Amino acid sequence: MKSRLILWTLVFFLLTPAWMRLAWEFTPRKVMNLMIVDKTVLNSSSVKHRSVNWVLDHEKNV
């Protein structure tokens, strides 16, 4: 009985990332008009904005 509980717990924890990935893949994208304005960056390189861009991509904002 105890080994069966451990097995189901292990299967649950191993399948959770796969389930979350599938849920993320089938979540519809959100269309938003966004503009990042930061006057502290003097050149056009977006190194300072990588984290903002990563969050927007992760949340499926287009």
N, C-alpha and C positions, 0 to 999 in steps of 0.2 A: 504494500500500500504506500509506504513512504517513498519507495523508488519510483513508483508511478507518478506521484506528486512532483518529485524532483524532475522527472522526465518532461512532464507537461510545463513546468516552470521554465525549464531550459528551452523547450521548443517555442514557448511564448516569447522569451527574450531574444531568440534568434530570428524569429519571423517579424518582430515589431519593426525593424528598420526597412524590411522589404515592403511591408504594408504601408508605412509612412511614405516611402518613395513612390509607390503606386498612387497613393492619394494625392501627392504633390503633382505627379505627371498629369492626372486627369482633372486637376483644378483649372477652371477657365482663367485665362489671362485677363488682367484689368487694364483697360486702356485709360491712360492719364496723360495730360499735357503737363510736363514738369520742366522747370528750368532751374539749374543750380547757379546761383549768383553768389560769388565769394570774391570780394574785392581785396582780400589779403594775398591772393596769388597774382604775381606780376606777369607771368608768362602763360602760354596756353596749355602747358602740360597739366594733365589732370591727376597728377600723383597725389595731391592732397584730397582728391575727391573719390579715391578708390573705394573707401569704406561705404560712402553714400551710394555709389553705383552698385556695389555688391549687394547691399540691402535691398535696393530697388529691383535688381534682377532676381534675388532670392524670393522676394514677395510676388514675383511674376507681374511686375508693373512694366508696361511697354511704353 
